[in-house]
Amino acid sequence: MLTHHFHGRAVRAAARVLLAAVQILVYAGAVMVLFLFVIMLLDLKDEERRKIKMFGLIGGLVSVGAIVAIFVKSNFGGAAGREFVRARAGR
């Protein structure tokens, strides 16, 4: 009797995990449909899609540079970063 109780709990736990995974997949699909709807609603012409705007290019490069700088400083800039570099170097 006790074995059936624990087996039932395990099955219910597995069902909860499956339900959570299905909910995440449905939510992600709904978000993708919304993105496609917005893209179709904008109806961009071929010429507008292919033209690279200088402001967007510079803004993207600055953003990527800032993210890389933050990553490098957070991993190698502080005391913990120096300890990590020393440990990796074997000193």
C-alpha positions, 0 to 999 in steps of 0.5 A: 500500500505504501509503495502505491502511495509513493508511486502515485506521488512520483507520477503526479510529480512527473505530470507536473513537470510535463505540464510545465514544459507544455505550458512553456512551449505553448507560451513560446509559440504564442510569442513567436506568432506575435512576432510574425504578426508584427513583421507581417503588419509592418510589410517592409519593402525589399529595399528598406530591409537591405539598406543598413542604416549607419546609426543602427550599425554604430549603436549595435557596435557600441552596445556589443562593445559595452557588453564585452567590456562589462563581461571582461571587467566582471570576470578579470577586473576585480580581486576575484578575477585576479584570483581566477586568472592566477588559479588558471595560470597555475601560480 
